[in-house]
Amino acid sequence: MKLKHIFAISLLAAPTAALAGTTLNGAGATFPAPIYQRWFQDYAATGNRVNYQSVGSGAGVRQYVAGTVDFGATDEPISSKEASKVKRGVVQIPMVGGTIAVAYNKPGCTLKLTQKQTVDIFAGRIKDWKQVGCAAGKMNVVHRSDGSGTTFAFTNSLDAFGGWTVGVGKSVKWPVGVGGKGNEGVAGNIRQTAGSIGYVNTGFVKANKLQAAAVQNKAGQFVLPNAKSGAIALNSITLDGNLAGENPNPSASGAYPISTLTWVLAYKSGNGAKADDIQKALNYALSSKAQMIADDLGYVPLAGSILNKSRIAVKRIGN
């Protein structure tokens, strides 16, 4: 079952009293979909609903720019070109952090990848599992088929590792492998096909009973993706005035090298009577209670200056 279907089931299953409140509509990144689902399901107890469509960052930004949603969601900060089309003004808000796992289905193999090996797998230069120290067999690469902020963050790190010539972006021309729609599609493909390897939000590794490779960081350590190693990486990010920021290959000891923030895109004006409801929903997601859930679902909770800046940004959402 795809997560975007789970949203509908979860929210319709909310108490009848919730149906009398406001309904907000959002769309975008699949990377944070599981935690958004949990947050909005819990938030429904306040008498308000949030319908979120897990359609990918590219589609989410397009819907946001077109003004067909109350908010968009993306794993790549909105570009200046896209932002210039939003006459209502852009409020970009980091919501949670996450790590992008190199997930695989190869029983009996405990995978440790150097940065070069990671690049070579997705560039099609490593074709057999024996090349990375596992039992011989064809390596089946899985990547995203849709426009994806997860792809942007992943290819951004591969580019920072060195030797990556495919490009960086929400969509790239992959030289090898098969595509899956959303993190859900990639994880499902890996789960169903022995010998597969791909990239997904770490939360999808646990949910799909996959394995995650330990990836070498800039300090030379082989690190597994988790809340601790992700937090070390995210603490190295400096946000700009639009709360955008990245560090695709952090040098800190213990940092997982493929870590990213994910953002909600709200409107500065033109929200009318919904402005207060949007603020309340996002403030709930940025509350200490909601952020504490992140680790259990495979995400990295926001803390410190990033969390404070996100909470301040919510106040800029006006009528």
Buried (B, 14 or more C-beta within 10 A) or exposed (E): EBBBEBBEEBBEEBEEEBBEBBBBBBBBBBBBBBBBBBBBBBBBEBBBBBBBBBBBBBBBBBBBBEBEBBBBBBBBBBEEEBBEEBEEBBBBBBBBBBBBBBBBBBEEBEBBBBBBBBBBBBBBBBBEBEBBEBEEEEBBBBBBBBBBBBBBBBBBBBBBBEEBEBEBBBBBEBEBBBBBBBBBBBBBBBBEBEBBBBBBBBBBBBBBEBBBBBBBBBEEBEBBBBBBBBBBBBBBBEBEEBBBBBBBBBEBEBBBBBBBBBBBBBBBBBBEEBBBBBBBBBBBBBBEEBBEBBBEBBBBBBBEEBBEBBBEBBEBBBE
